Amino acid sequence: MSEKALDTLVSELARSLRIEVPAKRRDGSYKLRFDNRHNVTLSSAPGGDILIAGRLSRLPNDQTTRNVIVRECMQFALGRAGSSKACLSLDKQTNALFLHRLVAPDTAAMVFEENVSDFVNDLFWWKSNVGSQKADTSAPNASATTTPMQFLHPNMLVR
């Protein structure tokens, strides 16, 4: 995908959301902040697709707690696999969980906006649920909890 296609889609997204076009970062990506707490990065991915990515959380240093959170997240990811196009990943270098989604470079601007909206909703859901269970087995089953989805509008750009 050419940088121009990403630039165009980001410009159209900003126009549609009635925000300033974010500044392009040195690595060619764009970063937006939704609801003052959800950072989303838009960048070119190897192979030409557009990568939408966001960090969910850092994992704790305690191995037992980290294993409980990763196991919980794998269960959530399996449960959401049929309804979400976002993928969960673990970055061992930074000890953090990330959510990401690939979008075709020839996506129409309106469809791209819907993809970003869906991703932000997924990011919101994941941040609301990651680590919600304690290592204690008496904790209520968080996978039975549902969070109403809503599109979060950007109100602050991250530079």
Secondary structure as UniProt FT lines:
FT   HELIX           3..17
FT   TURN            26..27
FT   STRAND          30..34
FT   TURN            35..37
FT   STRAND          38..44
FT   TURN            46..47
FT   STRAND          50..58
FT   HELIX           63..80
FT   TURN            81..83
FT   STRAND          87..91
FT   TURN            92..95
FT   STRAND          96..103
FT   TURN            105..106
FT   HELIX           109..129
FT   TURN            130..131
FT   TURN            137..138
FT   HELIX           142..144
FT   STRAND          154..157
//
